[in-house]
Amino acid sequence: TGSGSSCPIAVCNMVIVICYVNQATPMRQVFCFDKLTGKQLWAVDFPIDYREDGYRGFITEHGYASNTPATDGQDVFVFLGKGGVHRISLDGETKWSVDVGKGSSNRQWGSGSSVLLYKDSVIVNAADESQTLFCLDKATGKERWKQDADMLELTYGTPRIASRAGADDEMVLSVPDEVWSLNPKTGKLNWYAASPMTGNVSPSVIVDGDRVYSFGGYRASGSIAIRLGGKDDVTDSMVEWTNRSSSYVATPVLHDVRFYWIDDRGVAFCTTASVGEVVYRERVGKLSGGRPVYASPIVAGECIYLVTRRSGTIVFKPGDSFEPIAQNRFENDDTDFNASPAVSDGRMYLRSNQTLYCIAAQP
């Protein structure tokens, strides 16, 4: 495969991943592989015939393929930044394509968010491309609504849907200085709350029950917990706690009322969901690279798996202290591992900037 921070996804008997290939005509490619054998089933090319952000600064950390695809089990939906939004069948046929902007933020760091599927809609945070949220019809790609806002600049996370019994669905997004809740059917703002995260915000929000949690921010970083269901400014009425502990790039994983992550400096954190209290904060041995972690952790079985960029996958159990069980590395691959793994049918799928891997227990 080519380079990218896009996570693989598994659907039916397939694994799908987005890559960037730098050749005579640079392009992004959507690859589909057989989930059991790794055989390539199809690939769709999207040539870059427009001006991309220059390969300098932070864009060199994550590249030109940072958006993870999504599927409804019938089609695959991909957001390729300035390359637009696309619907592709599971046979590899492009059904529609929509341009959502060719602009750049003032940092020129490239795009980071992924598509959100909501009922019969596709929602895209095109913050870098046009400082706009788009809602597209899933079947046709026709625009249903859009909301533009200057505060979307430097918002790199993916919106999340919060669904609660007896309440309207909310779409929640963390932007610099604030957390927003919008009506996913109309794009209209429900409520907002001031947050401690300023500058750029990369992690996606986390929804659990009747609360939403947000981490991130640079240079001022922090985390926040907010009760859902408010109206207008809820800073004083619905915010339950704020904390200075944060993750700059990765989205923490929530397991059994605690958050776990390793930040981009190689420090392992565990905090409580109830009050944001730090359970532990421990440096993780020697990790290679100036920013050793970009991927978000996942929970599989009884363990948490955290892929580092150049020092392998760290496996540890949730608990009161950080005690790694294993640290597994592919000795013949010294490229970056920037993406979180996917898990399907007892197999784990990881991608680097050169290879897609399938890991399974020995029979």
Number of C-alpha atoms within 10 A of each C-alpha: 17 19 25 28 28 29 25 23 22 22 18 11 12 19 23 27 26 29 27 25 19 13 7 6 10 14 20 22 20 23 21 26 19 16 20 11 10 14 11 14 15 15 17 16 14 17 14 16 10 9 9 16 18 11 14 11 10 12 17 12 16 22 22 29 27 26 24 26 22 22 20 13 11 11 20 23 25 26 31 29 29 24 23 18 23 22 24 19 16 19 13 17 14 15 15 16 18 16 14 23 17 17 19 21 18 9 14 18 23 28 29 28 26 28 23 24 19 17 11 10 21 24 28 25 31 32 31 27 21 21 23 21 20 21 25 21 16 22 13 13 18 15 15 16 16 16 15 15 11 10 14 24 23 27 27 27 25 23 26 22 21 22 16 14 8 6 10 12 18 24 24 29 26 30 28 25 18 17 25 19 28 19 16 23 15 12 20 14 17 18 20 22 22 17 26 20 27 18 17 24 28 25 26 26 23 21 21 15 11 13 17 22 25 30 30 34 28 17 12 17 23 21 20 27 25 24 17 25 18 16 14 12 14 18 17 9 12 18 19 16 15 19 18 16 20 26 30 25 25 25 27 29 18 21 15 9 10 20 19 27 27 31 25 20 17 21 18 18 23 26 23 16 20 11 13 21 15 16 16 16 16 14 15 17 8 9 18 14 15 10 16 23 30 27 26 24 26 22 18 12 8 9 14 20 23 26 28 29 24 21 21 21 20 19 18 19 16 17 14 11 15 19 13 14 12 12 15 12 15 11 8 6 14 15 13 24 29 29 29 24 24 18 18 14 8 10 15 16 20 22 27 23 21 16 13 17 15 17 11 11 7 4 3
